[in-house]
Amino acid sequence: MTVDHLGANLDGKVALVTGAASGVGLAVARLLQEYGVSVVAEDVNPDVVEVFSGLDGVVPFVGDVTTERAATDAVALAEDRFGGLDILINNAGVIINKPIVETTLDDWNRILGVNVTGAFLHTREAMRVMAPRRRGAIVNIGSYACFQSFGTISAYAASKGALAQLTRTAALEGIDHGIRVNAIGSGDVVTNILGDPDDLVEHGKGAPIKRAADPIEIAHAVAFLGSDLASFAVGAVWMLDGGMSVAIPN
């Protein structure tokens, strides 16, 4: 099979990126746009409109990923504005650091709602429009917490473990319809998910690579998995964590 380079492979496709106003989602949306992909950039933060203002080929959408309405409307927007949907990036995510005994039900529901329910709803709606066209790629942004954990992240770890299983199940259901579903098990990335990016810079020093990632490093991997160049990747959780998942703590 003859394949082109990544940019040529992605050019002309349509993507939906959740959590696109900042961090990894912003890096992904911008990179895909540079590769010629038309993008629906979704975020609960209204700033997403200003972030992508005037950027050709990107339509911002303000929506709460935990709601069915946001999922259906975002996918419909991709179809209405760009004629379809080829790639879904389930990136929206939140974290809270609390011991289990201090974690409230609201805390738990919020983390699971954004990190898992949001991915489920958008995956469902994306697969509904991708299946008749018999092509599509879905990339879920996971974490080393897909497989590992440490104290104070019970809700987050539970959500990322669930996301890994959602990835595998959706991959099995989707592949007969030409839809590939994969995930990235990201390590520490310098974003504002914890509020202060410096916290992630410091935590990243504990990885074998001795640093946290820049969002663009994750974005390049996302673009590859979303392209046809990754045509044999089905149900994988690709670990991009600086070696965190393979290290035995000292």
Salt bridges, closest charged atoms under 4 A:
GLU42 OE1 - HIS122 NE2 2.91
GLU68 OE2 - ARG124 NH2 2.87
ASP73 OD2 - ARG69 NE 2.59
ASP86 OD1 - ARG133 NH2 3.82
ASP86 OD1 - ARG135 NE 3.53
ASP107 OD2 - LYS98 NZ 2.77
GLU125 OE2 - ARG124 NE 2.93
GLU125 OE2 - ARG128 NH1 2.90
ASP188 OD2 - HIS203 ND1 2.70
GLU202 OE1 - LYS205 NZ 3.28
GLU217 OE2 - ARG211 NH2 2.91
ASP228 OD2 - LYS13 NZ 3.01
